[in-house]
Amino acid sequence: MEKTLNMETQNGEAEKTQSSIDGSICGFESLHRLLSASLEPHVFQEVNRLLLGMNCGRALEPIALPEPAKAFSSKHDFDLQAFCFHADKELLREPRIVRVGLIQNSIALPTTAPFLDQKRAIFQKLKPIIDAAGASGVNILCLQEAWMMPFAFCTREKRWCEFAETVDGESTRFLQDLARKYNMVIINPILERDVKHGETIWNTAVIIGNHGNIIGKHRKNHIPRVGDFNESTYYMEGNTGHPVFETAYGKIAVNICYGRHHPLNWLAFGLNGAEIVFNPSATVGELSEPMWPIEARNAAIANSYFVGSINRVGTEVFPNPFTSGDGKPQHADFGHFYGSSHFSAPDSSCTPSLSRYKDGLMISDMDLNLCRQLKDKWGFRMTSRYELYAELLARYVKPDFEPQVIADPLLHKEPS
Ligand SMILES: NC(=O)NCCC(=O)O
C-alpha cells in the first residue's frame, strides 16, 4: 500500500488521496499509526502526550491480551488494541476496575443479497470478534449502531424496515447466548420494531445483562436530518429519557450516534449517574470526522465519566441511486464509514483509535474510581449552577420567549 504524505498538486488541488480510495489515511490505518511511523520516537512521544493526554501523569499504557484473543484477530483479520486507564489509589475504596470492549465492523454481504442472508452473515462475522472479547475477559461490550444491517437510511426506501426486530428478537437472542457464555454485559443497538405500539420503529439499544437477561432498552433521542442521514423517514425520536443501567460491572448508559452533538443529552446521562456512556454510531468522513475525537472527549471531561465511541467501517453501496435535496448528483452510497472507535476518560486522556477501514475490537481496563476523583478535583458538577440554566430553559421553551440581548445604544442611532 502506498504511503505518501504528498497529496497536493502544484496548483494546490487535492489529488485522489489514498484515504479516499481505500479508507486509509495515506496508506495508514489511523492517524496514530501514521504519526508513529512518520515521526522520530521522541517527537512522537511529545505529540502523543498532547494528542491523547495523560492518565495519572503518564502516557496511556497498552495491555497484553491472551494468545487466543490475538489468534482470533489474526485469523479473522480485525484490528485488536487494548489499553489501561488507571486511577489514583484511594485509602477508603478499593479500585473498581472493569474491562470494556467496543466492536466496529463493516457489513458482510452486498446490500443486494437476501436480507436474512445479510443479517446472518453479519452475525457470523461478529462471532469471532465477540469470542476474542470473551477470551480477553471483557466485562461490558458494546456493538455499533444498527450493527445487524446495512445503514440503508440514506435511501429512504421503506423496504429496509424489514430488518427491524423486537427487543427480544434474533439479534438479542444471538447475543444473549454469548453474554451468558462469557459472563458479559452486551449492548445491542438495533433497529427496533415495537409491535405493541402499532409496529412503530425506533433506533434502540438493548442492554443484555451478564446472565443473558434483558435489563432494559434505550431509544435514540435525537434523529439527524443532515446530508444523506435521512433517518427521520424511518423512526421516531426516542421516548425512554436518559436511563442509566446499573449492571454487575458499573452504571452505564447509551447515547446513540447523532445524540453526541447534543451536550444536554450527555449531561442528562451524567445527572442520572452514568460512569460509562457508550456512543454507538454510523457516520461518514466527509460529514463528521473532524468532530469525532472532540465531542466524545469533551463529554467525558464535562461529565466526569468514561465514553466509548464506536463507528462502523467501509462503504455500503445500495442498489438504487438516491439524492438528499442538497444539490449533489445522485449516488448509491453514503461515503466511507471511518471506524476510529476509541475510549475517552474523565481526566481528558483517550486511547488511540481503531482502524479507519478494518473491523476491530478496542479493549480498555478502566478504574471507575477515576470518575469521582475527577469530580473532587475539578468540581464541574458542584460548580455547574444548574438553577441558572433550568430557569433559562424553562423560559426558552415557552412561545413568548425573548432572548436576553443588550444592544449597544449607539448601534442604531442615526449619525448627527
Ligand atoms: N447515525 C447517525 O445519527 N448519524 C448522523 C451523522 C452524525 O451524527 O455524524
PDBQT file of the ligand as one rigid body, heavy atoms in Angstrom, charges set to zero:
ROOT
HETATM    1  N1  LIG A 501     -26.414   7.690  12.611  1.00  0.00    +0.000 N 
HETATM    2  C1  LIG A 501     -26.434   8.998  12.812  1.00  0.00    +0.000 C 
HETATM    3  O1  LIG A 501     -27.164   9.506  13.648  1.00  0.00    +0.000 OA
HETATM    4  N2  LIG A 501     -25.598   9.707  12.020  1.00  0.00    +0.000 N 
HETATM    5  C2  LIG A 501     -25.652  11.121  11.920  1.00  0.00    +0.000 C 
HETATM    6  C3  LIG A 501     -24.389  11.692  11.455  1.00  0.00    +0.000 C 
HETATM    7  C4  LIG A 501     -23.515  12.132  12.563  1.00  0.00    +0.000 C 
HETATM    8  O2  LIG A 501     -24.008  12.429  13.645  1.00  0.00    +0.000 OA
HETATM    9  O3  LIG A 501     -22.312  12.199  12.361  1.00  0.00    +0.000 OA
ENDROOT
TORSDOF 0
